[in-house]
Amino acid sequence: MVSLLVAIDKTSAPSNVTPLCFSINSPPFRHNHTIASAYFSAVFSGLGLSSNLFALVVLAKTFHHTKSRSRSSFLLFLGGLVFTDFMGLLVTGSIVVSFHITHFNWRQLDPHCHFCNFMGMSMVFYGLCPLLLGATMAVERFVGINRPFARSTAMSNSRACSTVAMVWVTAGCISLLPLAGLGSYHLQIPGSWCFLNISSRPLDMTFSLIFSLVGLLSLAMSFLLNTVSVVTLLRVCCGQGSAQRRRDYEVEMMVQLILIMTIASVCWCPLLVFIAQTVLSGSELDVRHLLLWLRFATGNQVLDPWVYILFRRAILKRMAPKMDWSRGSIVSLYPTISTSFRKLTRASLGGTIERLDHIRLNPDKARKEDMPLHVLDATVASSSI
């Protein structure tokens, strides 16, 4: 594929014009910082791919045996997150590792910046997707815990898949903005990757702020909604009669969601704040800190799958064996809601139950009552004859 790209681009590449993606950093580079070495790239990519693949297998088996509607939709969101992390590492990691192995020259390989734009889009897309999915999962759990009836009637597996697809489309549209003229993607030191141009130029600064603010707002929304959900869950579970009302999978999902949010915040906040601070202050880009915070962000894709692998219900039972892990739903955590639901069900089914008892005790009479009027008249007439 690399040779094909070179052959295509060489046919029409002008030799005296510097492409936009190489206008700031043009290869070859003489930057051999250890944090950008092939060792780091290979270890991060290999560990991340294997971890996400293992988590996908475990998630698929769990989803196949799950009967709870709320848990199945949560597993779909979690599966979308793990799949996104896997594809992000596969796409970006393969390019970076290939560079360190072959030491190809970007300008010769990609004189029209198509390959560089693709990698820049991939970095933005696979960077924003986990943050947006984390916020979406926080909204789903917030509604599931605080508005259980609204959630049960509104969310289904197909709706969850559609929501994941909408998150992907949103992140994809943001990553396409530089191709529409808002910002640009540039080759970054040490020449192994492309990313958005972090500068104080108006268009580049706008796109950099969009990328940073979308990520930071997603993390802030996740923190706010998860905090409210945890407080609600603790207040209900730790109240009177909590030994009968604790439920396993609500606790399991909230533990996983809190850890996902914490990992995303620790990994992504430094890079997002660094980008926003650099473009707003107009200072020169610090390559060393950029590479350092980028490694932190890459760690998010490696750690996300281990949240589900290590904090499943089976593991949590071993960690807290004295806890009552009886099954149930969040609706049963609210005694007043449960009582109202039983009254509503009894009222709506009361006539049906009485009718069934009447049919069981008087089958002939019930059959006549259910018979249409004209049929009943004909039956009476024939019997009289």
Phi, psi and chi 1 to 4 in degrees:
 res  aa     phi    psi   chi1   chi2   chi3   chi4
   1 MET       -  -38.6 -174.3 -177.9   74.4      -
   2 VAL   -63.0  -45.0  172.1      -      -      -
   3 SER   -64.9  -35.3   60.1      -      -      -
   4 LEU   -65.5  -41.8  179.1   60.8      -      -
   5 LEU   -62.9  -40.6  -73.6  171.8      -      -
   6 VAL   -64.2  -42.5  173.2      -      -      -
   7 ALA   -65.6  -38.6      -      -      -      -
   8 ILE   -70.0  -44.6  -67.0  175.0      -      -
   9 ASP   -73.9  -28.0  -71.0  -28.4      -      -
  10 LYS   -70.0  -21.2  -81.4 -175.2  175.9 -179.9
  11 THR   -71.0  -26.3   58.4      -      -      -
  12 SER  -132.0   15.0   58.8      -      -      -
  13 ALA   -87.2  119.3      -      -      -      -
  14 PRO   -72.7  139.0   23.7  -30.7      -      -
  15 SER   -85.0  -15.0   57.8      -      -      -
  16 ASN  -105.3    5.7   57.1  -15.5      -      -
  17 VAL  -115.4  129.9  177.4      -      -      -
  18 THR   -87.8  119.5  -58.8      -      -      -
  19 PRO   -60.9  155.4  -21.9   33.1      -      -
  20 LEU   -60.0  -40.8  178.9   61.3      -      -
  21 CYS   -69.2  -15.5   61.9      -      -      -
  22 PHE  -109.1    9.5  -53.3  124.1      -      -
  23 SER   -71.8  -22.9   59.4      -      -      -
  24 ILE  -104.5  -50.9  -62.9  177.1      -      -
  25 ASN  -117.1  114.7  -60.1  -44.4      -      -
  26 SER  -116.5  130.7 -176.5      -      -      -
  27 PRO   -70.5  160.7   26.5  -33.4      -      -
  28 PRO   -83.4  158.6   30.2  -35.0      -      -
  29 PHE  -109.8  154.8  -61.9  101.5      -      -
  30 ARG  -120.7   70.6  -63.2 -175.6  179.4  -85.2
  31 HIS  -137.0  109.1 -173.7   88.1      -      -
  32 ASN  -119.0   46.9  -64.0  -40.9      -      -
  33 HIS   -68.2  140.3 -163.2  -85.3      -      -
  34 THR   -63.1  -29.4   55.2      -      -      -
  35 ILE   -72.3  -13.7 -157.0  170.5      -      -
  36 ALA  -108.0   21.1      -      -      -      -
  37 SER   -81.7  168.6   65.2      -      -      -
  38 ALA   -66.3  -30.4      -      -      -      -
  39 TYR   -61.1  -49.0  173.3   77.5      -      -
  40 PHE   -61.2  -45.4  -84.4   93.2      -      -
  41 SER   -63.0  -44.7  -57.9      -      -      -
  42 ALA   -66.6  -43.2      -      -      -      -
  43 VAL   -65.7  -46.5  169.3      -      -      -
  44 PHE   -62.8  -44.9  -92.0   83.0      -      -
  45 SER   -66.8  -46.8  -60.8      -      -      -
  46 GLY   -63.4  -46.6      -      -      -      -
  47 LEU   -65.6  -42.0  179.9   61.0      -      -
  48 GLY   -65.8  -43.6      -      -      -      -
  49 LEU   -64.3  -45.3  -72.0  172.8      -      -
  50 SER   -66.0  -38.9   58.2      -      -      -
  51 SER   -66.2  -45.2  -59.4      -      -      -
  52 ASN   -67.9  -36.4  -78.1  -78.6      -      -
  53 LEU   -65.4  -42.2 -173.4   60.2      -      -
  54 PHE   -64.9  -41.0  178.5   61.1      -      -
  55 ALA   -64.9  -36.7      -      -      -      -
  56 LEU   -62.8  -40.3  -78.5  174.0      -      -
  57 VAL   -64.7  -44.8  173.2      -      -      -
  58 VAL   -64.2  -41.9  176.3      -      -      -
  59 LEU   -62.9  -41.8  -84.1  168.3      -      -
  60 ALA   -62.6  -42.4      -      -      -      -
  61 LYS   -65.9  -41.1  -68.0 -177.7  178.3 -180.0
  62 THR   -66.0  -42.6  -54.6      -      -      -
  63 PHE   -63.4  -35.8  179.0   80.1      -      -
  64 HIS   -65.2  -31.3 -179.9   70.0      -      -
  65 HIS  -100.9    5.5  -64.7   92.5      -      -
  66 THR   -88.6  131.5  -64.1      -      -      -
  67 LYS  -107.0  -18.5  -62.5 -179.2 -180.0  179.8
  68 SER   -73.0  131.3  169.0      -      -      -
  69 ARG   -69.6  -42.6 -172.0  176.2 -178.7 -178.7
  70 SER   -66.2  -39.0   61.5      -      -      -
  71 ARG   -71.4  -36.2 -171.7  161.3 -178.0 -110.4
  72 SER   -65.2  -39.7   62.6      -      -      -
  73 SER   -68.3  -37.1   61.1      -      -      -
  74 PHE   -64.8  -39.0 -177.5   82.3      -      -
  75 LEU   -65.5  -32.3  -70.1  175.5      -      -
  76 LEU   -66.8  -42.6  -73.4  174.1      -      -
  77 PHE   -61.8  -44.4  -75.9  118.9      -      -
  78 LEU   -65.5  -38.6 -165.6   56.5      -      -
  79 GLY   -64.0  -38.7      -      -      -      -
  80 GLY   -62.6  -38.4      -      -      -      -
  81 LEU   -65.2  -47.0  174.8   64.5      -      -
  82 VAL   -66.2  -40.4  174.4      -      -      -
  83 PHE   -63.7  -39.3  176.9   75.8      -      -
  84 THR   -64.2  -43.5  -56.6      -      -      -
  85 ASP   -62.5  -40.3  -72.0  -21.4      -      -
  86 PHE   -62.5  -47.6  176.7   82.4      -      -
  87 MET   -67.2  -35.3  -68.3  -58.4  -59.4      -
  88 GLY   -62.7  -44.4      -      -      -      -
  89 LEU   -67.7  -36.9  -74.7  170.2      -      -
  90 LEU   -65.3  -44.1 -178.1   63.6      -      -
  91 VAL   -74.1  -56.3  172.7      -      -      -
  92 THR   -74.0  -38.6   59.5      -      -      -
  93 GLY   -64.7  -38.0      -      -      -      -
  94 SER   -65.1  -35.8   59.5      -      -      -
  95 ILE   -68.5  -45.8  -62.3  174.8      -      -
  96 VAL   -65.6  -46.0  174.0      -      -      -
  97 VAL   -64.3  -39.1  173.7      -      -      -
  98 SER   -61.8  -37.7  -62.1      -      -      -
  99 PHE   -63.5  -44.5  170.0   81.9      -      -
 100 HIS   -68.8  -25.6  -73.0  -64.3      -      -
 101 ILE   -83.0  -46.0  -66.4  175.7      -      -
 102 THR   -96.1  -21.6   62.9      -      -      -
 103 HIS    55.2   44.4  -60.5  -74.5      -      -
 104 PHE   -68.8  154.4   60.2   81.7      -      -
 105 ASN   -94.0  117.6 -171.4  -56.3      -      -
 106 TRP   -59.3  -39.4  -84.9   87.9      -      -
 107 ARG   -69.0  -32.9 -167.5  159.1 -176.0  173.5
 108 GLN   -77.9  -36.7  -65.2  178.2   -1.8      -
 109 LEU   -72.2  -38.5  171.7   68.1      -      -
 110 ASP  -135.6   68.7 -175.3   31.6      -      -
 111 PRO   -66.8  -18.6   22.2  -32.0      -      -
 112 HIS  -104.5    8.2  -66.4  -65.8      -      -
 113 CYS    68.9   15.5  -63.9      -      -      -
 114 HIS   -66.3  -45.1  -59.9  -45.2      -      -
 115 PHE   -67.7  -39.8 -162.2   36.3      -      -
 116 CYS   -65.9  -42.2 -174.8      -      -      -
 117 ASN   -62.7  -38.4  -72.7  -26.3      -      -
 118 PHE   -61.9  -44.3  169.9   74.6      -      -
 119 MET   -69.1  -38.8 -174.9  175.4 -173.3      -
 120 GLY   -61.1  -43.0      -      -      -      -
 121 MET   -62.0  -40.4  -69.1  170.7   53.3      -
 122 SER   -64.1  -40.7  -59.9      -      -      -
 123 MET   -62.2  -42.8  -65.7  -73.3  -69.8      -
 124 VAL   -71.0  -45.2  171.7      -      -      -
 125 PHE   -62.9  -52.9  174.4   79.9      -      -
 126 TYR   -75.5  -10.0  -68.9  113.0      -      -
 127 GLY   -83.0  -41.3      -      -      -      -
 128 LEU   -80.0  -31.4  -71.4  179.3      -      -
 129 CYS   -56.6  -48.8  -85.0      -      -      -
 130 PRO   -61.1  -35.8  -23.0   34.2      -      -
 131 LEU   -69.4  -43.3  -55.8  179.6      -      -
 132 LEU   -67.9  -38.0  -67.4  173.3      -      -
 133 LEU   -67.0  -37.2  -77.5  172.1      -      -
 134 GLY   -61.2  -42.2      -      -      -      -
 135 ALA   -66.2  -38.7      -      -      -      -
 136 THR   -64.5  -42.0  -55.7      -      -      -
 137 MET   -64.9  -35.6  -66.5  164.5   67.5      -
 138 ALA   -64.7  -40.3      -      -      -      -
 139 VAL   -63.7  -43.6  172.8      -      -      -
 140 GLU   -61.4  -43.0 -168.2  -87.8  -17.8      -
 141 ARG   -71.8  -35.1  -80.9  -68.3   80.2 -148.3
 142 PHE   -61.7  -45.8  173.4   81.6      -      -
 143 VAL   -68.2  -39.1  175.7      -      -      -
 144 GLY   -64.9  -33.3      -      -      -      -
 145 ILE   -89.7  -40.5  -68.7  177.5      -      -
 146 ASN   -93.8  -23.7  -65.4  -85.9      -      -
 147 ARG  -132.9   68.0  -60.5  -70.0 -174.2  -89.6
 148 PRO   -62.5  -38.4   21.4  -32.0      -      -
 149 PHE   -69.6  -40.6  -73.0  139.0      -      -
 150 ALA   -62.9  -39.2      -      -      -      -
 151 ARG   -69.4  -39.9 -173.2 -120.0  167.7 -104.3
 152 SER   -67.9  -28.0   62.3      -      -      -
 153 THR   -89.6  -18.7   57.0      -      -      -
 154 ALA  -100.7  -30.9      -      -      -      -
 155 MET  -104.6  130.4 -177.0   61.4   66.2      -
 156 SER  -135.7  175.9   61.2      -      -      -
 157 ASN   -64.3  -40.1  -69.8  -17.2      -      -
 158 SER   -66.1  -37.8   59.4      -      -      -
 159 ARG   -66.7  -37.1 -177.5   67.5   62.7   85.0
 160 ALA   -64.7  -43.4      -      -      -      -
 161 CYS   -62.4  -40.3  -66.7      -      -      -
 162 SER   -64.6  -36.9  -59.2      -      -      -
 163 THR   -66.3  -42.2  -55.1      -      -      -
 164 VAL   -61.0  -41.8  173.5      -      -      -
 165 ALA   -63.6  -37.5      -      -      -      -
 166 MET   -65.1  -37.8  -71.8  177.4   59.4      -
 167 VAL   -62.7  -43.3  169.9      -      -      -
 168 TRP   -62.0  -41.9  -72.5  -18.9      -      -
 169 VAL   -64.7  -41.1  170.6      -      -      -
 170 THR   -62.2  -48.0  -58.3      -      -      -
 171 ALA   -63.9  -37.1      -      -      -      -
 172 GLY   -65.1  -40.7      -      -      -      -
 173 CYS   -63.8  -39.4  -69.1      -      -      -
 174 ILE   -65.6  -40.1  -65.4  175.5      -      -
 175 SER   -68.3  -20.2   67.5      -      -      -
 176 LEU   -85.9   -8.4  -71.5  171.7      -      -
 177 LEU   -57.3  -43.0  -70.6  178.3      -      -
 178 PRO   -60.5  -30.9  -26.8   36.6      -      -
 179 LEU   -70.8  -20.9  -59.4 -174.5      -      -
 180 ALA   -90.7    0.7      -      -      -      -
 181 GLY   109.2   -9.7      -      -      -      -
 182 LEU   -93.3   97.5 -176.0   60.5      -      -
 183 GLY    87.6 -175.7      -      -      -      -
 184 SER  -159.7  156.7   57.5      -      -      -
 185 TYR  -103.5  136.2  -66.9  118.2      -      -
 186 HIS  -132.1  152.3  -76.3 -103.3      -      -
 187 LEU   -67.6  134.9 -177.3   65.9      -      -
 188 GLN  -112.1  150.2  -54.8  -69.1  -27.2      -
 189 ILE   -64.8  135.0  -64.5  174.4      -      -
 190 PRO   -95.7   27.0   35.2  -35.1      -      -
 191 GLY    94.4    8.4      -      -      -      -
 192 SER  -100.4   -3.7   59.3      -      -      -
 193 TRP  -155.4  158.5   61.9  -60.6      -      -
 194 CYS  -121.0  146.6  -69.0      -      -      -
 195 PHE  -154.6  172.9 -166.0   49.0      -      -
 196 LEU   -62.8  149.6   56.8   90.3      -      -
 197 ASN   -78.5  111.3 -173.6   28.6      -      -
 198 ILE   -88.7   93.5  -54.1  173.2      -      -
 199 SER  -148.8  170.5   71.6      -      -      -
 200 SER   -91.1    8.3   56.2      -      -      -
 201 ARG   -62.4  144.3  -62.5  174.4 -176.4  176.6
 202 PRO   -54.0  -50.4  -26.7   34.0      -      -
 203 LEU   -70.3  -42.2  -66.4  178.4      -      -
 204 ASP   -65.8  -39.3  -70.2  -29.4      -      -
 205 MET   -65.5  -38.7 -179.3  175.9   66.2      -
 206 THR   -62.2  -47.2  -58.6      -      -      -
 207 PHE   -67.7  -37.5 -177.8   64.1      -      -
 208 SER   -61.9  -40.8  -61.4      -      -      -
 209 LEU   -69.8  -36.2  -70.5  176.7      -      -
 210 ILE   -61.2  -47.3  -70.5  175.0      -      -
 211 PHE   -60.6  -45.9  175.5   76.5      -      -
 212 SER   -68.9  -44.9  -60.1      -      -      -
 213 LEU   -70.0  -36.9  -69.0  177.9      -      -
 214 VAL   -61.7  -43.6  168.8      -      -      -
 215 GLY   -65.4  -45.4      -      -      -      -
 216 LEU   -67.7  -39.7  -69.3  172.7      -      -
 217 LEU   -66.0  -35.9  -71.7  175.8      -      -
 218 SER   -63.3  -43.2  -61.1      -      -      -
 219 LEU   -65.8  -40.0  -68.5  173.9      -      -
 220 ALA   -64.9  -42.0      -      -      -      -
 221 MET   -63.9  -41.6  178.9 -177.8  -64.9      -
 222 SER   -61.5  -43.8  -60.7      -      -      -
 223 PHE   -63.2  -44.8  177.7   79.8      -      -
 224 LEU   -65.3  -50.3  176.8   61.8      -      -
 225 LEU   -69.5  -38.3  -64.1 -179.3      -      -
 226 ASN   -66.5  -35.0  -73.0  -24.5      -      -
 227 THR   -63.5  -45.4  -59.2      -      -      -
 228 VAL   -63.9  -41.1  175.0      -      -      -
 229 SER   -64.5  -42.1  -60.9      -      -      -
 230 VAL   -66.4  -41.5  168.8      -      -      -
 231 VAL   -61.9  -43.8  169.9      -      -      -
 232 THR   -62.9  -44.6  -56.8      -      -      -
 233 LEU   -65.3  -41.9 -164.0   59.2      -      -
 234 LEU   -66.9  -39.1  -70.6  176.3      -      -
 235 ARG   -64.4  -38.4 -175.8  176.8   57.6 -162.3
 236 VAL   -76.0  -44.7  173.8      -      -      -
 237 CYS   -70.3  -31.8  -71.7      -      -      -
 238 CYS   -95.5    7.3  -62.9      -      -      -
 239 GLY   -82.0 -161.6      -      -      -      -
 240 GLN   -68.3  134.0 -176.0  178.7    0.9      -
 241 GLY    74.3   27.1      -      -      -      -
 242 SER   -66.7  -25.5   60.3      -      -      -
 243 ALA   -63.6  -27.8      -      -      -      -
 244 GLN   -93.7  -11.7  -70.4   77.6   26.9      -
 245 ARG  -111.2   -3.0  -63.8 -162.4  -55.2 -103.9
 246 ARG   -68.1  140.1  -69.1 -166.6 -178.6  105.4
 247 ARG  -129.6  139.0  -64.2  -61.7 -179.9  -96.7
 248 ASP   -70.4  -49.7   55.5   -6.7      -      -
 249 TYR   -77.8  -22.2   59.6   80.9      -      -
 250 GLU   -64.0  -43.0  -84.1   94.1    2.4      -
 251 VAL   -65.1  -42.6  176.2      -      -      -
 252 GLU   -60.7  -47.2  177.1 -167.0   34.6      -
 253 MET   -65.6  -39.6  -71.5 -174.0  -72.7      -
 254 MET   -70.3  -37.6  -76.7  -49.9  -53.6      -
 255 VAL   -61.7  -44.9  168.4      -      -      -
 256 GLN   -64.2  -41.5  -67.0  170.4   -4.6      -
 257 LEU   -68.0  -39.7 -166.8   54.6      -      -
 258 ILE   -63.7  -41.2  -69.0  -62.8      -      -
 259 LEU   -67.7  -39.7  -70.5  174.4      -      -
 260 ILE   -60.5  -43.5  -70.4  172.9      -      -
 261 MET   -64.4  -42.4  178.9 -163.8   67.6      -
 262 THR   -64.4  -44.5  -56.7      -      -      -
 263 ILE   -63.8  -43.8  -68.9  171.9      -      -
 264 ALA   -62.9  -39.2      -      -      -      -
 265 SER   -66.2  -46.0  -59.1      -      -      -
 266 VAL   -65.2  -39.0  172.3      -      -      -
 267 CYS   -79.1  -38.0  -67.2      -      -      -
 268 TRP  -100.2  -29.2  -84.9   99.5      -      -
 269 CYS   -56.7  -44.1  -85.8      -      -      -
 270 PRO   -58.5  -43.7  -25.4   35.0      -      -
 271 LEU   -69.2  -43.5  178.6   62.6      -      -
 272 LEU   -65.4  -43.6  -63.1  173.6      -      -
 273 VAL   -66.9  -38.6  173.8      -      -      -
 274 PHE   -61.5  -43.4  170.4   78.0      -      -
 275 ILE   -64.2  -48.0  -67.5  174.4      -      -
 276 ALA   -63.0  -42.0      -      -      -      -
 277 GLN   -66.2  -38.4 -176.7  178.7    0.1      -
 278 THR   -66.5  -46.3  -58.8      -      -      -
 279 VAL   -73.8  -32.4  -61.9      -      -      -
 280 LEU   -75.1  -34.4  -69.2  175.2      -      -
 281 SER   -82.4  -18.6   62.9      -      -      -
 282 GLY    72.7   15.0      -      -      -      -
 283 SER   -79.4  165.7   57.8      -      -      -
 284 GLU   -72.5  143.6 -174.4  177.8   -3.8      -
 285 LEU   -66.7  127.6  179.3   63.2      -      -
 286 ASP   -91.0  102.9 -170.6  -21.1      -      -
 287 VAL   -64.3  -38.5  177.2      -      -      -
 288 ARG   -60.9  -46.6 -179.5 -175.1  177.6   88.7
 289 HIS   -70.1  -34.0  -78.6   90.1      -      -
 290 LEU   -61.4  -45.8  175.5   62.3      -      -
 291 LEU   -66.4  -37.2  -66.4  174.5      -      -
 292 LEU   -64.7  -49.3  176.6   62.5      -      -
 293 TRP   -69.9  -27.6  -58.0  139.4      -      -
 294 LEU   -65.4  -38.8  180.0   68.9      -      -
 295 ARG   -64.9  -37.0  -77.0  -59.9  174.7 -145.8
 296 PHE   -60.5  -45.1  -92.5   73.4      -      -
 297 ALA   -64.6  -37.7      -      -      -      -
 298 THR   -63.8  -32.2  -52.9      -      -      -
 299 GLY   -61.1  -24.6      -      -      -      -
 300 ASN   -61.5  -41.2 -177.1   32.7      -      -
 301 GLN   -69.8  -22.9  -62.8  173.7  -42.8      -
 302 VAL   -83.8  -36.1  178.5      -      -      -
 303 LEU   -85.8  -28.1  -64.5  174.7      -      -
 304 ASP   -52.8  -49.4  -89.9  -14.4      -      -
 305 PRO   -63.6  -29.6   21.9  -33.9      -      -
 306 TRP   -71.2  -19.3  -71.6  102.8      -      -
 307 VAL   -61.5  -44.8  170.3      -      -      -
 308 TYR   -77.3  -36.0 -177.3   73.9      -      -
 309 ILE   -63.8  -43.1  -66.5  172.7      -      -
 310 LEU   -91.5  -20.0  -63.7  178.5      -      -
 311 PHE  -120.3   45.0  -68.1   91.5      -      -
 312 ARG   -81.6  171.3  -70.2  172.2  -69.2  157.6
 313 ARG   -62.1  -35.7 -174.0  170.3   60.2 -111.7
 314 ALA   -64.0  -38.3      -      -      -      -
 315 ILE   -72.3  -40.2  -53.8  -61.7      -      -
 316 LEU   -64.6  -32.1  -67.3  175.7      -      -
 317 LYS   -64.2  -37.4  -74.8 -179.1  178.7  179.5
 318 ARG   -71.4  -33.8  -63.2  178.6 -177.8  179.1
 319 MET   -73.5  -33.6  -64.1  172.8   59.0      -
 320 ALA  -131.3   73.6      -      -      -      -
 321 PRO   -68.8  -23.1   25.3  -33.6      -      -
 322 LYS   -80.3  -10.9  -64.6 -177.7  178.9 -179.7
 323 MET   -77.1  143.2 -176.1  174.3  179.8      -
 324 ASP   -77.3  110.2 -178.5   12.3      -      -
 325 TRP  -101.9   34.6  -68.6   96.8      -      -
 326 SER   -66.5  150.3   58.8      -      -      -
 327 ARG   -80.8  158.8  -66.3 -178.8  176.9  -89.8
 328 GLY   164.0 -174.7      -      -      -      -
 329 SER  -121.5  169.6   65.4      -      -      -
 330 ILE   -66.5  -23.3 -169.0   63.9      -      -
 331 VAL   -61.1  -36.9  176.0      -      -      -
 332 SER   -72.5  -10.5   61.8      -      -      -
 333 LEU   -76.9  -16.6  -63.2  176.0      -      -
 334 TYR  -107.4  104.1  -65.4   86.7      -      -
 335 PRO   -59.6  -40.6  -21.0   31.9      -      -
 336 THR   -66.4  -39.8   56.8      -      -      -
 337 ILE   -65.7  -43.5  -66.4 -179.6      -      -
 338 SER   -61.5  -42.1  -59.3      -      -      -
 339 THR   -63.4  -45.6  -57.1      -      -      -
 340 SER   -62.2  -39.8  -58.8      -      -      -
 341 PHE   -64.4  -41.6 -178.0   74.5      -      -
 342 ARG   -65.2  -39.8  -73.7 -166.1  -63.4  -92.8
 343 LYS   -64.5  -42.5  -70.4 -179.7  179.0  179.4
 344 LEU   -63.7  -41.2  177.8   63.5      -      -
 345 THR   -66.2  -42.5  -55.1      -      -      -
 346 ARG   -64.5  -39.4 -172.7 -180.0  -62.3  110.7
 347 ALA   -67.6  -39.7      -      -      -      -
 348 SER   -75.2  -29.1   60.3      -      -      -
 349 LEU  -100.0   -3.7  -62.7  178.4      -      -
 350 GLY   -59.2  -46.5      -      -      -      -
 351 GLY   -62.1  -39.4      -      -      -      -
 352 THR   -65.2  -42.6  -56.2      -      -      -
 353 ILE   -64.4  -43.8  -64.8  174.6      -      -
 354 GLU   -61.9  -40.1  -67.5  175.6   -0.4      -
 355 ARG   -64.5  -38.2 -179.3   61.1 -178.4  167.6
 356 LEU   -65.2  -41.4  -68.4  174.8      -      -
 357 ASP   -62.0  -40.0  -67.1  -22.6      -      -
 358 HIS   -64.3  -41.2  177.1   64.3      -      -
 359 ILE   -65.8  -39.0  -67.8  173.6      -      -
 360 ARG   -66.6  -37.4 -179.6  174.0   55.8   83.4
 361 LEU   -84.0  -34.4  -63.9  175.5      -      -
 362 ASN  -131.5   73.7  -55.4  -75.1      -      -
 363 PRO   -63.9  -40.0   21.1  -31.7      -      -
 364 ASP   -67.8  -43.6  -64.2  -26.6      -      -
 365 LYS   -65.2  -40.3 -175.7  177.1 -179.7 -178.5
 366 ALA   -65.9  -35.9      -      -      -      -
 367 ARG   -64.7  -40.0 -170.8  179.7  -60.0  109.3
 368 LYS   -67.3  -37.5  -69.3 -178.2  180.0 -179.7
 369 GLU   -64.7  -34.7  -68.7  175.1   -6.5      -
 370 ASP   -84.0  -10.8  -69.1  -22.1      -      -
 371 MET   -74.4  137.3 -172.3  177.6  -62.4      -
 372 PRO   -58.8  155.7  -23.1   32.2      -      -
 373 LEU   -65.3  -45.2 -175.9   60.1      -      -
 374 HIS   -68.2  -31.3   64.6  -80.8      -      -
 375 VAL   -69.7  -39.3  177.5      -      -      -
 376 LEU   -64.1  -41.6 -177.7   61.7      -      -
 377 ASP   -63.5  -41.1  -67.1  -21.7      -      -
 378 ALA   -65.3  -37.6      -      -      -      -
 379 THR   -64.7  -42.7  -56.0      -      -      -
 380 VAL   -64.8  -41.6  172.8      -      -      -
 381 ALA   -65.2  -42.4      -      -      -      -
 382 SER   -67.3  -32.9   61.0      -      -      -
 383 SER   -71.4  -32.3   61.5      -      -      -
 384 SER   -72.1  -31.9   61.4      -      -      -
 385 ILE   -69.4      -  -67.0  174.2      -      -
